[in-house]
Amino acid sequence: MIHARSNRLSVLAAIACAIVMVGWQVDAEPTKATMPDISKLVHYTTVTRGEVTEHIMTTREAIEAVKAGKPVPNGTHFALVDYREGQIYRYFIMEKGAGWGVDYDENRRTGDWHFQWFKPDGTINTAENTARCQSCHSSRADREFLYTFNDIRRFEFE
């Protein structure tokens, strides 16, 4: 009797742990970041990491603001176009909006930026983790939360 009860408790504990672990799994969430018209953005740098090539682009106005030492304007999109084996694999989008930061707890906030992953067809990629993006980009607060801030400063328009 004690052995059977112990087994049941073990099974229930395992089920409870599984439910909690699934609950902790963080995937893409709805954000205010939208898929921009990529053709209207300026390609200012390319980053290659092994077999991954990332073309990074934004608006002319954002580039001009960074170069002038001004904040990136609200409404700005940054797009990282992730290529693998010569094909678009996914898009990583950052979009800035007035007051958007309040949508997140203070410890997760990245200014007024929202993040989203998109599939090559432009639909939201729900398998990607946007909280992870915020966590990494939070370390770049002094650079508008951008890893390519200095690339923008060096960029020359053609």
N, C-alpha and C positions, 0 to 999 in steps of 0.2 A: 504494500500500500504506500509506504513512504517512498519507495523507489519510483513507482508510477507517478506519484505526485511531483517528485523531483524532476522527472522527465518532462512532465507537462509544464512545469515552471520554466524549465530550460527552453522548451520550444516557444513558450509565450515570450520569454525574454528575447530570444533570437528574432521573433517576429517584430517585437517592439523596436529593437535596434535597427532592423531593416527599414521600418517605417520612418524612424528618425533620420537615418542616413539618407534616404530618398528625399526627405524634406529639406535636408541641408544642401542637397545638390542644387547649385544655382546656374540656371541657364539664362538666355537672353530674356529680358523683360521689356514690356512696352516702355519706350522712352519718347521724348519729343524729337529725337534726331530722325531726320528724314533722308531719303536717298536723293542726292542732288543730281542735276543734269551735269554729268561728268564732262561733257564736251565744252561746257562754259567755264571750267576751272583751268588754272595755270599749273602745269607740271613743273615743279621747282626742284625736285631731287629724286634720286633713285637709290634705294638701299638693297643690297644683295646679301642674303644670308644663306649660304649653302646653295641649295636648289631653288630657293624662294627669292623672287625678285619683287620688290615693292616700289611702285611708282606712287609718289606722294604729291598731292595737288591741293590747291585752294583758290580763293578768289584774288584777283589783282588788288582789290582794296585791302585785303588782309595782309598781303605781302607789303604793300605800301605803308600800312600802319606799323607793322613790326619794324621795318627799316627806319621809320620816323620816330621810333620809341614810344608809340602810342598803343593803347589796348586794341586787340583784335575786335572789330565791330560785331555787335549782335547781328544774328542772321547769317554769320559766316559758317561755311562748311569746310572741313578738311577731309580729304578722302585718301585712304591708303588702298591702292588697288593691288591685291596680292595675286601674282602670277606664279603658276607652277606648271612645268613642262610646256611653257609657251601659251598657256590658256589662263583666263581669269578664274581663279579659285574662289575668291570672296572679296568683299569690300568691307573695310573698317571705316566708319564715318563718325566724325566728331562734329557736333553743331552747337553753336553758342546762341543763347537767347536771354533776353533781359529777365532777371529774377528766377531763372531756371534752377539755380543751385538749391533753392529752398525745397525742391522736390526730394532731397536726400538728407539724411541725418548729417550733422556737422562732421562726424568722423569719416564720412564717405564722400563728402562734397568735393568737387573739382571746379571751383568757381561756378560759372553758369554754363558749363559744358555738359552735354548729354552725349552718350556713346551708343552706337548700334552696329551690329554685324549684319551684312546683307549677302545673300547668295548671288551668283553671277546674273540671275534673271531679275535682280532688284528686290526680291522679297526678303523679309526679315529672316535671318538664320537663327532659329530658336535654340540650336544646339550650342551656340557660343555664349560665353559668360561675360556680360557687360560689367559686372561688379569687379572682376579681375582687371579690366581695362582701367576703371577708375582708380583702383588701388595702385597700379603702376604709374599712371599719369599724375597722381597726387604728389609725387616726389618732384614734379617739375613746375610747381606753383610759381616760382620766380621767372619762368619762361613761358607763361601763358598755358601751362600744362602740356606743352609740346616738346617732343623729343627732337624735332627737326628745326627748332627755333633758330639756331645758328646757321643752318642751311638757308633759311629764308633770308637772314641778314646778308649772306654772301651772294644770293641769287641776283643775276642781272637779266632784265627783260631783253628780249631780242628786238 
